[in-house]
Amino acid sequence: MKVHFIAIGGTAMHNLAIAMQSNGYEVSGSDDEIFEPSKSRLKKYGLLPQEMGWYPEKLSQSIDFIILGMHAKADNPELQYAQDKGLKIYSYPEFLFHHAEEKLRVVIGGSHGKTTITAMVMHVLKQCGKEFDYLVGSKLRDFDVMVQLSSKAPMMVFEGDEYLSSPIDRRPKFHWYKPQLALLSGIAWDHINVFPSFEFYLDQFRIFISQLETGQSLVYNEEDPHLRQLVADVDSSINCIPYGLPTYEIADGLSQIIYKTKKYPLSVFGKHNLMNIKGAQLLCKELGIAGDQFYTSMGSFKGTDNRLELILKKESGVLYKDFAHAPSKVKATTEAMREQYPDSHLIACLELHTFSSLNKSFLHEYKGSLDLCDQAFVYFNPHALKMKAMDELDAADIKEAFDNEQLMVFSDSRKLRKALMDKKTDKKAILMMSSGNFDGLDMNDLADSLLC
C-alpha cells in the first residue's frame, strides 16, 4: 500500500514513516522545513524529501491514504488537494488506533511524566521478554525507533499525548486510543492556546477516563488533587488503582527503592521519578509482572533523552538537561536536583519556549517554581514571540510572575552563557530546562566550560 505523509518531519511523524516502511508500506512525504535529528534519520531510511515544500501535483489516486501531521496548516495545498480528490486522510493517532484495534491497548497519559513512565514500562517489558508494539515521545536507549508496529505483538503501549490530533481533527490524541488499561500521572494546565481554561483542559482527562469499560483498570496518582476529584466520579465497575511515593532512601548519592524489605538501586532520582516508577510498577503488575521482577529490571533503566539527562559529571559538579517547561515539572525537577545534591550550589536555567510559557496571562503559574535554587536564570528568544505572533515580554514581567527579584532574565543566549561562566562557585549542580534548545546552545560544550 502507498501512504503519503504531509509534514513528515515531525518527531512522531517521521518515526511512524520509518516504522511503516519497515512493515512493507511504500512511503513518501513532504515538509517545508525539517530539523535534526529527523532530517538525518529520514535520509538514512531514504525517506527525506528531495525538495522542501508542498507539491500537490505529485499526489495521485494511486496513494491509498494520507497521514496528516500537526505541523501542516488547514490550508496546506497538499491537504486541500487530497480533500478535493476524496483521498483517505488519517491523523497519526487515528492510524495507530486502527493498527492496534485488535490488541490490548495500554495508554499512559498525564500533563507530565508520561514519556518517562512509558519508557519505564517499555524497558521492563523488554527485559522480561514480552512482545509489544509502542508509541513513545522520546528517543530511548535500547530502542531504535519511537514507533514500532507489528502484526504479531498482542499489545501496544501508547504515550497518550493530550495535544490535538491534526489541523483538521481537534480531538486530543489520547482520545483516539480507547485504552483497556490506563495510567494518569497528574494534571497541570498546559497548552493554553488550545485549552483556554483549566476546566476545559480537565475535561479532556475526564473524557479519557470515561472510555474505560467495565472490568478495565486505571492506575492513577492519588497525590494529585485533580485526579482524585475525577476518580471520585468514576463508575465502580472500573478498577481504580492509586499510587503515591514509594518507600526509598538516598545513600551516597544513590536512590534506592525499598520493596518488601529489599533495596533496589536506581540510576534515576527525584521524587517525581520515584512516583513514576511506582505507577509503572502497578501498571506492569496488571500485565502479569511481579514486583521483584519489575524493580530488578528498573535497576538498569537509565532514563530517556532530555528527561533529567546527565550531560557531564566531574569533581567540580554536574550538569543536567531536562525537557521541563510546564510549571509543575519545573518545580519537581528543581526539587529533585536539590534533594539529590544538597551540598552543591544549585544553578537552574529555564527557557520559556512554549506558547503557554511565553504568555503573560500564564506566566504567574511559575510563581515559586525556582525558589529552591541558589541562582536562577530565565531565558527567552524574542524571535519565538514573533513567530508565535505574541506580545513582547520584558524582564520585569518575568520577575513579577516568578515572584523572584533575584531572578536573572536574558533574551540573548550569548549573555546567558557569559553569566553562567561568571558564577565562580565550588561544587556546582547545573540544571538546564527547556523544550527548545536555548537558541542552539551546545550543552556538551557548555558543560565542559562550566565544569572545567
C-alpha positions as CSV (number, residue, x, y, z in Angstrom):
1,M,0.0,0.0,0.0
2,K,1.1,3.5,-0.7
3,V,1.0,6.2,2.0
4,H,2.0,9.8,1.9
5,F,2.9,11.9,4.9
6,I,2.1,15.6,4.9
7,A,4.6,17.2,7.4
8,I,6.8,14.1,7.6
9,G,9.5,15.9,9.6
10,G,7.7,15.9,12.9
11,T,9.0,13.8,15.8
12,A,6.2,11.3,15.8
13,M,5.5,11.6,12.1
14,H,9.0,10.7,10.9
15,N,9.2,7.7,13.3
16,L,5.8,6.4,12.1
17,A,7.0,6.8,8.5
18,I,10.1,4.7,9.3
19,A,8.0,2.1,11.1
20,M,5.5,1.8,8.2
21,Q,8.3,1.5,5.6
22,S,9.8,-1.4,7.7
23,N,6.3,-3.0,7.6
24,G,6.2,-3.0,3.8
25,Y,4.4,0.2,3.0
26,E,5.5,2.4,0.1
27,V,6.1,5.7,1.9
28,S,6.5,9.2,0.6
29,G,6.4,12.5,2.4
30,S,6.7,16.3,2.2
31,D,7.5,19.2,4.5
32,D,8.5,22.8,4.2
33,E,11.2,22.6,6.9
34,I,12.9,19.6,8.6
35,F,15.3,19.8,11.6
36,E,17.7,17.4,13.2
37,P,17.5,14.6,14.2
38,S,14.5,14.0,11.9
39,K,16.4,15.1,8.8
40,S,19.3,12.6,9.3
41,R,17.0,9.8,10.2
42,L,14.8,10.3,7.2
43,K,17.8,10.4,5.0
44,K,19.2,7.2,6.5
45,Y,16.0,5.4,5.5
46,G,15.7,7.0,2.1
47,L,12.6,9.0,3.1
48,L,13.9,12.6,3.1
49,P,12.0,14.6,0.6
50,Q,14.2,15.7,-2.3
51,E,12.9,19.2,-2.1
52,M,11.3,21.2,0.7
53,G,7.8,22.4,0.2
54,W,4.4,21.3,-0.8
55,Y,3.7,19.6,-4.1
56,P,0.1,18.6,-4.6
57,E,0.8,17.7,-8.3
58,K,2.9,14.8,-7.0
59,L,-0.1,13.2,-5.3
60,S,-2.3,10.8,-7.3
61,Q,-5.2,8.5,-6.9
62,S,-2.6,5.6,-6.6
63,I,-2.0,6.7,-3.0
64,D,-4.0,4.6,-0.6
65,F,-4.2,7.1,2.2
66,I,-2.6,10.3,3.7
67,I,-1.2,10.7,7.2
68,L,-1.5,14.4,8.2
69,G,0.8,15.9,10.8
70,M,0.2,18.8,13.2
71,H,2.9,20.9,11.6
72,A,0.7,21.3,8.5
73,K,-1.9,24.0,8.4
74,A,-5.5,23.6,7.5
75,D,-5.0,25.4,4.2
76,N,-2.0,23.3,3.2
77,P,-2.1,22.8,-0.6
78,E,-1.4,19.1,-0.4
79,L,-4.2,18.6,2.2
80,Q,-6.6,20.7,0.1
81,Y,-5.8,18.6,-3.0
82,A,-6.3,15.3,-1.0
83,Q,-9.6,16.6,0.3
84,D,-10.7,17.7,-3.2
85,K,-9.8,14.3,-4.7
86,G,-11.5,12.4,-1.8
87,L,-8.3,10.6,-0.6
88,K,-8.5,8.9,2.8
89,I,-6.8,11.1,5.4
90,Y,-5.7,9.9,8.8
91,S,-4.1,11.8,11.7
92,Y,-1.3,9.6,13.1
93,P,-3.2,8.7,16.4
94,E,-6.2,7.7,14.3
95,F,-4.0,5.4,12.1
96,L,-2.3,3.9,15.2
97,F,-5.7,3.1,16.8
98,H,-6.7,1.2,13.7
99,H,-3.4,-0.7,13.8
100,A,-3.9,-1.6,17.4
101,E,-7.7,-2.1,17.4
102,E,-7.4,-5.9,18.0
103,K,-4.6,-5.6,20.5
104,L,-4.5,-4.8,24.2
105,R,-4.1,-1.1,24.3
106,V,-2.1,0.3,27.3
107,V,-2.2,4.1,27.4
108,I,-0.1,6.3,29.7
109,G,-1.2,9.9,30.0
110,G,-0.9,13.0,32.2
111,S,0.4,16.5,31.9
112,H,3.9,15.4,32.8
113,G,5.8,12.2,33.4
114,K,4.0,10.3,30.6
115,T,7.2,9.9,28.4
116,T,9.2,8.6,31.4
117,I,6.6,6.2,32.6
118,T,6.0,4.9,29.1
119,A,9.8,4.4,28.8
120,M,9.9,2.6,32.1
121,V,7.1,0.2,31.2
122,M,8.7,-0.5,27.8
123,H,12.1,-1.1,29.4
124,V,10.7,-3.7,31.9
125,L,8.5,-5.4,29.2
126,K,11.6,-5.8,27.0
127,Q,13.7,-7.0,30.0
128,C,11.0,-9.6,30.7
129,G,10.9,-10.8,27.1
130,K,7.3,-9.5,26.3
131,E,6.3,-8.7,22.7
132,F,4.6,-5.4,22.2
133,D,4.1,-2.5,19.8
134,Y,4.6,1.0,21.1
135,L,4.5,4.8,20.6
136,V,6.7,6.9,22.8
137,G,7.6,10.6,22.6
138,S,11.3,10.5,23.0
139,K,14.3,8.5,21.8
140,L,15.0,5.7,24.2
141,R,18.1,3.7,24.9
142,D,17.9,0.2,23.5
143,F,15.0,1.1,21.2
144,D,15.9,2.1,17.6
145,V,12.7,4.0,16.8
146,M,9.9,5.8,18.7
147,V,7.2,3.8,17.0
148,Q,7.1,0.1,16.5
149,L,4.3,-1.7,14.6
150,S,3.9,-5.4,14.0
151,S,1.2,-8.0,13.3
152,K,2.1,-10.5,16.0
153,A,2.5,-8.4,19.2
154,P,-0.5,-8.9,21.4
155,M,-0.4,-5.4,22.9
156,M,0.5,-1.8,22.1
157,V,1.9,0.7,24.7
158,F,0.9,4.3,23.9
159,E,2.3,7.5,25.3
160,G,-1.1,9.3,25.5
161,D,-0.5,13.0,24.5
162,E,-3.4,15.3,25.1
163,Y,-2.4,17.7,22.3
164,L,-4.6,18.0,19.2
165,S,-4.6,15.1,16.6
166,S,-4.2,17.2,13.4
167,P,-5.1,20.6,11.9
168,I,-8.5,19.2,10.8
169,D,-9.1,16.9,13.8
170,R,-9.2,18.9,17.0
171,R,-9.6,15.9,19.3
172,P,-6.7,15.3,21.8
173,K,-4.6,12.4,20.5
174,F,-5.2,10.2,23.6
175,H,-8.9,10.2,22.9
176,W,-8.2,8.1,19.9
177,Y,-6.5,5.2,21.7
178,K,-9.5,3.9,23.7
179,P,-7.5,2.3,26.5
180,Q,-8.2,-1.1,28.1
181,L,-5.5,-0.4,30.7
182,A,-4.6,3.2,31.5
183,L,-2.4,5.3,33.8
184,L,-2.7,9.0,34.6
185,S,0.3,10.7,36.2
186,G,-1.2,14.0,37.1
187,I,-3.0,17.1,35.7
188,A,-1.4,20.6,35.4
189,W,-2.9,23.1,33.0
190,D,-0.9,23.4,29.7
191,H,-1.4,24.2,26.0
192,I,-3.4,27.3,26.7
193,N,-3.5,28.1,23.0
194,V,-5.9,25.1,22.5
195,F,-7.3,24.6,26.1
196,P,-8.1,28.2,27.1
197,S,-9.3,27.4,30.6
198,F,-8.3,24.8,33.2
199,E,-11.8,23.4,33.4
200,F,-11.7,22.7,29.6
201,Y,-8.3,21.1,29.9
202,L,-9.6,18.9,32.9
203,D,-12.5,17.8,30.7
204,Q,-10.1,16.1,28.3
205,F,-8.9,13.8,31.0
206,R,-12.5,13.2,32.2
207,I,-13.4,12.1,28.6
208,F,-10.2,9.9,28.5
209,I,-11.3,8.1,31.8
210,S,-14.8,7.7,30.5
211,Q,-13.6,5.5,27.7
212,L,-12.7,2.7,30.1
213,E,-15.2,-0.1,30.3
214,T,-16.4,-2.5,33.0
215,G,-13.6,-4.5,34.5
216,Q,-10.8,-2.4,33.0
217,S,-8.2,-0.7,35.1
218,L,-7.0,2.9,35.7
219,V,-3.7,3.4,37.6
220,Y,-3.6,7.0,38.9
221,N,-1.5,9.3,41.1
222,E,-3.5,9.7,44.2
223,E,-1.4,12.6,45.3
224,D,-2.8,14.8,42.5
225,P,-5.9,16.5,43.8
226,H,-7.4,16.9,40.3
227,L,-7.1,13.2,39.6
228,R,-8.6,12.4,43.0
229,Q,-11.6,14.6,42.0
230,L,-12.0,12.8,38.6
231,V,-11.6,9.3,40.1
232,A,-14.2,10.0,42.7
233,D,-16.8,10.2,39.9
234,V,-15.7,7.0,38.1
235,D,-18.2,4.2,37.9
236,S,-17.4,1.5,40.5
237,S,-17.2,-1.1,37.7
238,I,-13.8,0.4,36.8
239,N,-10.8,-0.9,38.8
240,C,-9.1,2.3,40.1
241,I,-5.6,1.7,41.4
242,P,-3.9,4.6,43.3
243,Y,-0.2,5.1,43.7
244,G,2.0,7.6,45.5
245,L,5.6,8.0,46.7
246,P,7.2,4.6,47.4
247,T,9.5,3.9,50.3
248,Y,13.0,4.9,49.4
249,E,16.3,6.1,50.7
250,I,19.3,8.1,49.3
251,A,22.7,6.7,50.3
252,D,26.0,8.1,48.9
253,G,24.1,9.9,46.1
254,L,22.2,6.8,45.0
255,S,18.4,6.4,45.3
256,Q,17.1,3.0,46.3
257,I,13.5,1.7,46.3
258,I,12.7,-0.4,49.3
259,Y,10.2,-3.2,48.4
260,K,9.3,-6.0,50.8
261,T,12.4,-5.1,52.9
262,K,14.8,-5.5,49.9
263,K,16.6,-2.5,48.5
264,Y,16.7,-1.9,44.7
265,P,19.3,0.6,43.5
266,L,18.3,3.0,40.7
267,S,20.1,5.1,38.1
268,V,17.4,7.8,38.1
269,F,16.5,10.1,41.0
270,G,13.9,12.6,42.3
271,K,10.6,12.2,44.0
272,H,8.7,12.7,40.7
273,N,10.7,9.8,39.1
274,L,10.2,7.6,42.2
275,M,6.5,8.2,41.8
276,N,6.7,7.5,38.1
277,I,8.4,4.2,39.0
278,K,5.6,3.2,41.4
279,G,3.0,4.0,38.8
280,A,4.8,1.9,36.2
281,Q,5.2,-0.9,38.7
282,L,1.4,-1.1,39.3
283,L,0.7,-0.9,35.6
284,C,3.2,-3.8,34.9
285,K,1.6,-5.8,37.7
286,E,-1.7,-5.6,35.7
287,L,0.3,-7.1,32.8
288,G,1.5,-10.0,34.9
289,I,4.9,-8.8,36.0
290,A,5.8,-9.4,39.7
291,G,7.1,-6.6,41.9
292,D,10.6,-8.0,42.5
293,Q,11.0,-8.7,38.8
294,F,9.9,-5.2,38.0
295,Y,12.4,-3.5,40.4
296,T,15.2,-5.7,39.4
297,S,14.7,-4.7,35.7
298,M,14.4,-1.0,36.7
299,G,17.9,-1.1,38.1
300,S,19.3,-0.8,34.5
301,F,16.9,1.9,33.4
302,K,19.0,5.0,32.6
303,G,16.2,7.4,31.8
304,T,15.2,9.0,28.5
305,D,16.8,11.6,26.3
306,N,16.3,15.1,27.5
307,R,14.5,14.0,30.7
308,L,16.8,14.9,33.6
309,E,19.6,13.6,31.4
310,L,23.2,13.8,32.8
311,I,25.4,15.6,30.4
312,L,28.6,15.7,32.5
313,K,29.8,14.8,36.0
314,K,33.1,15.9,37.4
315,E,34.6,16.6,40.8
316,S,33.6,20.2,40.3
317,G,30.0,19.4,39.8
318,V,27.3,18.1,37.4
319,L,25.2,19.4,34.5
320,Y,21.8,18.0,33.6
321,K,19.4,19.0,30.9
322,D,15.6,18.4,31.2
323,F,12.6,18.8,28.9
324,A,10.8,20.6,31.8
325,H,8.7,23.5,30.6
326,A,5.4,23.3,32.5
327,P,5.4,25.0,35.9
328,S,4.7,21.8,37.9
329,K,7.5,20.0,36.1
330,V,10.0,22.8,36.6
331,K,9.3,22.8,40.3
332,A,9.5,19.0,40.5
333,T,12.8,18.8,38.6
334,T,14.3,21.6,40.7
335,E,13.3,19.9,43.9
336,A,14.8,16.6,42.6
337,M,18.2,18.3,42.0
338,R,18.1,20.0,45.4
339,E,17.4,16.7,47.2
340,Q,20.0,14.7,45.2
341,Y,22.7,17.4,45.5
342,P,22.0,19.1,48.9
343,D,25.6,20.3,49.4
344,S,26.0,21.8,45.8
345,H,25.4,25.3,44.6
346,L,22.2,24.8,42.6
347,I,22.0,26.8,39.4
348,A,18.9,26.5,37.3
349,C,18.2,27.9,33.8
350,L,14.8,27.8,32.3
351,E,14.0,28.7,28.7
352,L,10.4,30.0,28.1
353,H,9.7,28.4,24.7
354,T,6.1,27.1,24.5
355,F,3.1,29.2,23.7
356,S,1.9,28.9,27.3
357,S,5.2,29.8,28.9
358,L,5.6,32.9,26.8
359,N,2.0,34.1,27.5
360,K,1.8,36.9,30.1
361,S,-1.5,35.7,31.4
362,F,0.0,32.2,32.1
363,L,3.4,33.3,33.5
364,H,2.2,33.6,37.1
365,E,1.7,29.8,37.1
366,Y,5.5,29.7,37.6
367,K,5.4,31.5,40.9
368,G,7.9,29.9,43.3
369,S,9.0,27.2,40.9
370,L,12.6,28.2,41.1
371,D,12.8,29.2,44.7
372,L,15.0,26.3,45.8
373,C,17.8,27.4,43.5
374,D,20.8,29.3,44.8
375,Q,20.8,31.1,41.4
376,A,18.0,31.1,38.8
377,F,18.1,32.2,35.2
378,V,15.3,32.6,32.7
379,Y,15.9,32.9,29.0
380,F,13.5,33.6,26.1
381,N,14.1,34.3,22.5
382,P,12.3,37.4,21.1
383,H,12.2,35.7,17.7
384,A,10.0,32.9,19.2
385,L,7.5,35.6,20.3
386,K,7.4,37.0,16.8
387,M,7.0,33.6,15.2
388,K,4.0,32.9,17.5
389,A,2.6,36.4,16.9
390,M,2.7,37.1,20.7
391,D,3.1,40.2,22.8
392,E,6.6,41.3,23.8
393,L,8.0,40.3,27.2
394,D,10.4,42.1,29.4
395,A,12.5,41.1,32.5
396,A,10.1,43.0,34.9
397,D,7.1,40.9,33.7
398,I,9.0,37.7,34.2
399,K,10.4,38.6,37.7
400,E,7.0,39.6,38.9
401,A,5.4,36.4,37.6
402,F,8.0,34.2,39.2
403,D,7.9,36.4,42.3
404,N,11.6,36.3,42.5
405,E,13.6,39.6,42.4
406,Q,16.9,37.7,42.4
407,L,16.0,36.1,39.1
408,M,18.2,37.0,36.2
409,V,16.5,37.3,32.8
410,F,18.1,37.0,29.4
411,S,17.0,37.3,25.8
412,D,20.4,36.7,24.3
413,S,21.9,33.2,24.7
414,R,25.4,34.5,24.5
415,K,24.8,36.8,27.5
416,L,23.2,33.9,29.3
417,R,26.3,31.7,28.7
418,K,28.6,34.5,29.9
419,A,26.6,34.9,33.1
420,L,26.9,31.2,33.7
421,M,30.6,31.3,33.2
422,D,30.9,34.2,35.6
423,K,29.5,32.1,38.5
424,K,32.7,31.0,40.3
425,T,31.5,28.6,42.9
426,D,32.7,25.2,44.1
427,K,30.6,22.1,43.7
428,K,28.0,23.2,41.1
429,A,24.8,21.4,40.2
430,I,23.6,23.0,37.0
431,L,20.1,22.3,35.6
432,M,19.2,23.4,32.0
433,M,15.4,23.2,31.4
434,S,13.8,23.7,28.0
435,S,11.5,22.2,25.4
436,G,13.7,24.1,22.9
437,N,17.5,24.4,22.7
438,F,18.4,27.8,24.2
439,D,18.9,29.1,20.7
440,G,21.4,26.5,19.8
441,L,23.5,26.5,23.0
442,D,25.7,23.4,22.8
443,M,25.1,21.5,26.1
444,N,28.3,19.4,25.9
445,D,30.5,22.4,25.2
446,L,28.7,24.4,28.0
447,A,29.2,21.5,30.5
448,D,32.9,21.3,29.6
449,S,33.4,25.0,30.1
450,L,31.4,25.3,33.3
451,L,32.9,22.2,35.0
452,C,36.5,22.6,33.9
